[in-house]
């Protein structure tokens, strides 16, 4: 279990660093757009500043959700719930956890939940 905890803490630190860099990137985009008088909506050069801003925010949101899931996995490890499916209570395959350490469901339950989505 000590190796799992170290791995999770390492992933949490890496995620926090990624979040920090994305926040800086978003701040640079916002600052650049504030000092520009470019026609953002009709830029013939390609993507708009608004698009870049939204893309950075979407990535930041994803990184923050992953960070929260990793922190929850670390808490589950401490409480003895790590590796147990929150839906069926069965074991989550160690190979699944190796690829997605923040997984909260076994692959069967994840597939079932995926089928229910509209």
trRosetta pair geometry for C-beta under 8 A, 3 or more apart (Angstrom, degrees):
i j d omega theta_ij theta_ji phi_ij phi_ji
1 4 5.4 -53 -154 36 45 114
1 5 6.3 45 150 -21 73 103
1 77 6.8 153 -166 -174 102 103
2 5 5.7 -54 -149 36 33 111
2 6 6.3 33 153 -18 66 105
3 6 5.7 -54 -147 38 32 111
3 7 6.2 35 153 -21 65 106
4 7 5.6 -55 -147 36 30 113
4 8 6.3 29 155 -17 65 106
4 77 6.0 -170 119 -131 117 137
4 82 7.1 140 147 131 143 151
4 101 7.8 165 -159 -145 86 119
5 8 5.8 -53 -146 37 31 110
5 9 6.3 29 155 -17 65 107
5 74 7.0 87 -138 -139 72 85
5 77 5.7 171 -87 134 82 148
5 78 8.0 84 -110 -66 117 74
6 9 5.8 -56 -145 39 30 110
6 10 6.2 34 154 -22 64 107
7 10 5.7 -55 -149 35 29 113
7 11 6.4 28 153 -16 64 106
7 101 6.7 -165 123 -103 114 156
8 11 5.7 -56 -149 38 32 110
8 12 6.2 36 152 -22 66 105
8 70 6.2 166 -164 -174 85 89
8 73 5.8 -150 -131 105 130 109
8 74 4.7 164 139 -83 138 90
8 77 6.4 -160 1 -9 161 153
8 101 6.0 -162 -94 151 83 142
9 12 5.5 -50 -145 34 33 115
9 13 6.5 35 154 -19 64 103
9 74 6.8 91 -68 -113 67 134
10 13 5.8 -53 -150 35 30 110
10 14 6.4 28 153 -16 64 107
11 14 5.6 -54 -144 39 33 111
11 15 6.1 36 155 -22 66 106
11 70 5.4 -144 112 -141 111 140
11 101 6.3 167 6 52 168 143
12 15 5.7 -54 -146 36 28 113
12 16 6.4 31 153 -21 63 105
12 67 6.7 91 -141 -146 69 76
12 70 5.0 -179 -84 127 79 128
12 71 6.2 94 -120 -73 124 71
12 74 6.6 -9 -51 -38 140 143
13 16 5.7 -54 -149 34 31 112
13 17 6.6 32 152 -18 64 104
14 17 5.7 -53 -151 35 33 112
14 18 6.5 35 150 -19 65 104
15 18 5.6 -53 -150 36 33 112
15 19 6.3 37 150 -21 66 104
15 63 6.2 166 -166 -172 85 87
15 66 5.8 -148 -134 107 132 105
15 67 4.4 169 138 -89 133 86
15 70 6.0 167 -1 22 158 154
16 19 5.5 -50 -148 35 33 114
16 20 6.4 38 151 -23 64 102
16 67 6.5 100 -69 -125 64 131
17 20 5.6 -49 -149 32 33 114
17 21 6.5 30 153 -16 64 104
18 21 5.8 -56 -149 38 32 109
18 22 6.3 30 154 -18 66 107
18 63 5.3 -145 112 -140 112 138
19 22 5.8 -58 -146 38 30 110
19 23 6.4 34 155 -22 65 104
19 60 6.8 88 -140 -145 71 76
19 63 4.9 179 -82 128 79 128
19 64 6.3 93 -117 -74 124 70
19 67 6.3 -5 -47 -46 138 147
20 23 5.9 -53 -152 32 29 112
20 24 6.6 28 151 -16 63 106
21 24 5.7 -54 -151 37 34 112
21 25 6.3 37 151 -22 66 105
22 25 5.4 -49 -144 35 35 115
22 26 6.3 36 155 -19 66 103
22 56 6.3 164 -170 -169 86 84
22 59 5.6 -148 -134 109 136 107
22 60 4.5 175 134 -87 132 85
22 63 6.0 159 9 21 155 154
23 26 5.8 -54 -149 37 30 110
23 27 6.3 31 152 -20 63 107
23 60 6.6 100 -70 -123 62 129
24 27 5.6 -55 -148 37 31 113
24 28 6.4 33 153 -20 65 104
25 28 5.8 -54 -151 34 31 111
25 29 6.5 31 152 -19 64 104
25 56 5.5 -155 111 -134 106 127
26 29 5.7 -53 -149 35 34 112
26 30 6.3 32 154 -17 67 106
26 53 6.9 83 -146 -145 82 65
26 56 4.2 166 -87 135 85 134
26 57 6.4 92 -118 -67 134 66
26 60 6.3 -17 -39 -43 141 144
27 30 5.8 -54 -146 38 31 110
27 31 6.1 31 155 -19 65 108
28 31 5.7 -55 -143 39 30 111
28 32 6.1 31 157 -20 65 108
29 32 5.8 -56 -147 37 28 111
29 33 6.4 23 156 -17 63 108
29 49 6.9 160 -178 -165 94 84
29 52 5.4 -157 -141 121 136 111
29 53 5.2 179 129 -88 132 72
29 56 5.8 -178 11 -4 152 155
30 33 5.9 -59 -148 37 29 108
30 34 6.4 31 154 -24 64 107
30 53 6.5 88 -74 -119 73 115
31 34 5.8 -54 -149 31 31 112
31 35 6.7 11 160 -4 64 109
32 35 6.4 -69 -150 45 29 98
32 36 6.1 23 155 -22 66 119
32 49 7.3 -151 100 -135 100 122
33 36 5.6 -63 -139 38 32 112
33 38 7.9 -85 -134 44 67 108
33 40 7.2 36 -144 -88 111 131
33 49 4.5 135 -100 167 116 144
33 53 7.0 -26 -21 -59 154 126
36 49 7.2 173 67 -72 143 157
38 43 6.3 27 164 -90 118 112
38 49 6.8 122 77 -24 128 129
39 42 4.6 -26 133 53 121 94
39 43 6.3 173 87 -64 73 66
40 43 6.3 -23 -150 -31 27 114
40 48 4.9 79 175 -166 78 107
40 49 4.8 -76 -126 34 111 103
40 50 5.6 92 162 -18 130 97
41 48 6.4 20 -96 -118 31 145
41 50 7.7 19 -78 9 68 133
43 46 6.9 -40 117 54 108 40
43 47 7.7 -8 83 95 131 25
43 48 5.5 151 24 -101 124 69
43 49 7.7 114 -30 -16 152 78
47 51 4.5 -114 -174 80 98 138
47 52 6.0 111 127 -51 122 87
48 51 4.5 105 56 1 78 100
48 52 7.2 -142 98 -1 45 84
49 52 5.6 -53 -151 37 36 112
49 53 6.3 40 150 -22 67 105
50 53 5.6 -53 -148 35 32 114
50 54 6.3 28 155 -15 66 107
51 54 5.9 -59 -147 40 29 108
51 55 6.1 32 154 -22 65 107
52 55 5.6 -52 -144 35 30 113
52 56 6.4 31 156 -18 63 105
53 56 6.0 -57 -153 36 28 109
53 57 6.4 25 151 -16 64 108
54 57 5.5 -54 -146 39 34 112
54 58 6.2 37 154 -22 67 104
55 58 5.7 -51 -146 34 31 111
55 59 6.5 29 154 -15 63 105
56 59 5.9 -55 -149 38 31 110
56 60 6.2 33 152 -21 64 109
57 60 5.5 -54 -145 38 32 114
57 61 6.3 37 154 -22 65 103
58 61 5.7 -50 -148 33 31 113
58 62 6.5 31 152 -18 63 104
59 62 5.7 -54 -150 36 33 112
59 63 6.3 31 153 -18 67 106
60 63 5.7 -54 -146 38 31 110
60 64 6.3 32 155 -19 65 106
61 64 5.8 -56 -148 36 30 111
61 65 6.4 28 155 -17 65 105
62 65 5.9 -55 -148 36 30 109
62 66 6.4 30 153 -18 64 106
63 66 5.7 -54 -147 38 32 112
63 67 6.3 37 152 -23 64 105
64 67 5.5 -51 -147 34 32 115
64 68 6.5 33 154 -18 64 102
65 68 5.8 -51 -149 35 33 111
65 69 6.4 32 152 -17 64 106
66 69 5.6 -56 -148 39 33 111
66 70 6.3 34 153 -20 67 105
66 102 6.8 178 -157 13 65 163
67 70 5.7 -54 -147 36 30 111
67 71 6.4 30 154 -17 65 105
68 71 5.7 -54 -147 37 32 111
68 72 6.3 33 152 -19 64 105
69 72 5.6 -52 -147 36 32 113
69 73 6.4 38 150 -23 64 102
69 102 3.7 72 137 179 107 141
69 104 7.5 -110 -151 -34 102 111
70 73 5.4 -48 -148 32 34 114
70 74 6.6 36 151 -19 64 101
70 101 6.9 48 -120 93 83 107
70 102 5.1 -76 -76 -78 54 120
71 74 5.6 -50 -151 34 35 113
71 75 6.6 35 149 -17 64 103
72 75 5.5 -52 -149 37 35 112
72 76 6.2 39 150 -21 66 104
72 102 7.1 76 63 -150 95 96
72 104 7.7 -13 115 -81 129 120
73 76 5.5 -51 -147 36 33 114
73 77 6.4 40 150 -25 63 101
73 82 6.2 76 -171 -120 70 105
73 101 5.7 108 162 138 164 84
73 102 4.6 -117 -39 -113 134 61
73 104 7.9 -125 -84 -73 85 80
74 77 5.5 -47 -150 29 33 116
74 78 6.7 34 150 -18 62 102
75 78 5.6 -53 -153 35 35 113
75 79 6.4 18 154 -7 67 110
76 79 5.9 -65 -143 47 32 101
76 80 7.9 -94 171 65 58 23
76 81 4.2 -88 -157 80 88 95
76 82 4.1 126 117 -70 97 70
76 84 7.9 -149 -179 38 122 90
77 80 7.9 46 -178 -65 25 21
77 81 8.0 -83 -52 58 22 62
77 82 3.9 22 -82 -32 60 150
79 82 7.9 128 58 -21 72 80
81 84 5.4 -90 -170 40 62 120
83 91 6.2 -9 153 -151 93 75
83 92 5.1 -139 -160 44 51 97
83 94 7.5 1 -133 -87 119 67
83 97 6.1 -24 -104 -71 83 152
84 89 6.2 -13 179 -157 105 46
84 90 7.3 166 -154 88 65 21
84 91 6.7 -51 -105 -104 54 42
84 92 6.8 -120 -62 -9 5 93
85 88 4.8 8 99 48 136 80
85 89 6.0 -49 70 4 86 11
85 90 5.0 15 20 55 125 69
85 91 7.3 20 -14 72 92 7
85 92 5.6 138 -62 -63 75 85
85 104 7.4 92 -145 146 46 50
85 105 5.1 51 -146 -145 91 49
85 106 4.1 -47 -78 -17 132 91
85 109 5.5 129 -166 10 132 146
86 104 4.8 -7 -1 162 124 99
86 105 6.1 -71 39 -77 83 72
87 105 5.3 29 3 -123 114 108
87 106 7.7 -112 51 25 103 84
87 109 4.1 155 57 -152 141 147
87 113 7.6 -144 -69 -52 157 119
88 105 7.9 83 11 -151 89 84
88 106 6.4 -50 44 22 120 123
88 108 7.3 -3 -1 83 153 115
88 109 5.5 -154 -10 -65 108 127
90 106 5.4 -12 82 -37 108 150
90 108 8.0 21 58 43 144 124
91 106 7.0 79 95 -92 39 120
92 96 5.5 -105 169 76 93 127
92 97 5.7 103 114 -52 114 103
92 103 5.6 161 -167 106 148 119
92 105 7.2 130 -99 125 113 18
92 106 5.0 -150 -104 -91 63 66
92 107 7.9 117 -148 -22 74 68
93 96 4.4 92 69 0 92 104
93 97 7.1 -168 94 -4 50 83
93 106 6.8 94 -10 -145 80 85
93 107 6.4 -5 11 -12 123 113
94 97 5.4 -55 -146 41 39 112
94 98 6.2 48 151 -29 68 101
95 98 5.5 -46 -147 28 33 117
95 99 6.8 22 156 -9 62 105
96 99 6.1 -65 -155 42 31 102
96 100 6.0 -37 170 47 70 98
96 103 5.4 -37 143 24 106 172
96 106 7.3 138 39 -145 167 50
96 107 5.8 -150 -86 -53 142 99
97 100 6.8 -80 -122 74 25 58
97 101 5.5 54 -177 -114 71 52
97 103 5.9 -119 -93 39 60 117
98 101 7.4 28 -116 -71 12 80
100 103 4.4 83 108 -48 107 102
103 110 7.5 -53 -154 -64 108 139
105 109 4.1 -118 -176 91 115 118
105 110 4.7 148 96 -58 118 81
105 113 6.9 51 107 -2 174 139
106 109 5.1 87 54 14 77 101
106 110 6.9 -142 95 -7 36 92
107 110 5.5 -56 -143 39 33 114
107 111 6.2 37 157 -22 67 103
108 111 5.9 -54 -151 34 28 110
108 112 6.5 26 152 -17 63 108
109 112 5.5 -52 -146 38 34 114
109 113 6.2 35 155 -19 66 106
110 113 5.8 -54 -146 38 30 110
110 114 6.3 35 152 -22 63 107
111 114 5.5 -56 -150 35 31 115
111 115 6.6 33 153 -22 65 103
112 115 5.8 -52 -153 30 32 112
112 116 6.9 29 152 -20 62 105
113 116 5.8 -56 -154 31 35 112
113 117 7.3 48 149 -36 63 94
114 117 6.0 -40 -159 8 38 114
